[in-house]
Amino acid sequence: MTSVVLRVKLIFPEKLIREPIIARLVKEHNVVPNIRRASVEGTEGWIICELSGTTDAIEESLKWLRELGISVDLLGDMVES
C-alpha cells in the first residue's frame, strides 16, 4: 500500500477540546499525525498537522472528524512518500 501525507487544519468546537480525538485518530483509523502548530482557547482549539497513512485511511479519518463536528481545512495536496 502507498503511504501519503496530507496537511490539514482541524478546528475543534468547545465540546470536543478536552476529548482524546488525536489518540482515537491513531488507534481507530491507523493515521499518524505530525502536529506542526496548535492552540487551545476556552471555547475553541485548532491543530495544523500532517496526516500520514494510506489514502483510504486518511479519507475515512477526515470523514470521521467531520462527522464529530470538527472543521477540516485542507492545506495541501496529498504527497506520496
N, C-alpha and C positions, 0 to 999 in steps of 0.2 A: 504494500500500500504506500502511496505517496503522501508524505507529510507536507503540510502547508503552514504558513504563518499569516495571520490576519491582524492588523492593528485596528482597535476599536476604542470608543469611549463609551463607558457604561455609566448611566446616571440612575442612581438608586433613590426611590421615594423614601420618605421618612420611616414608613412602616417596615422597611427592609434593611436599614443601615446597620442594625445590630444582628442580622441573620448571617450565618456562615455560607453565603452564596458562593464565594470563590472555592471554598473547600468542597462543596457539593458539585461544582462545575468539574473539578478534577476527578472526584470519586465516581460520580454518576455518569459523566459524559466523556471521560478519557481525553480531556483537553487540558493542556498545560498553559497557564497564564504567566506572562512575564510582565509584572507591573512596572510601568515606566514613571507614572505620576499618579497621585491620588489626593483627595481632600474629603474630609468628613466634617460637616457642619451640623448644627442642631436639627435641621429639617431635611437635609439632602446630602448625598455623598456622590462622588464620581471617581472613576478609575480610568486611566488611559493604559491599556495593556495590549500586548501582542499575544494572541491565542495560537498555540501550536497543536496540530493534530491532523487527522485525516480530514478531507473535505467534508465527508458525511458527518463526522463527529462535530466539526465546527458549525456546520449548518444546523444540526439538531440542537446544539447548545445555544445558538443565537435565538432559535425559535423558543426554546425553554425560557431563556432570560426574558424575552418579550412577553411571554405568557404570564410570568411572575409580576410584570408591571415595570420592568427595568427598561429604560430607553437605551437603545443600541444605535450608536452612530458609527458608521464605517469610515475609517480614516485612511484606508489604503486598500489596494488590491491584494488578493491572495498571492503569496510568493512560494513557489516550491522550494523545499530545502533538501 
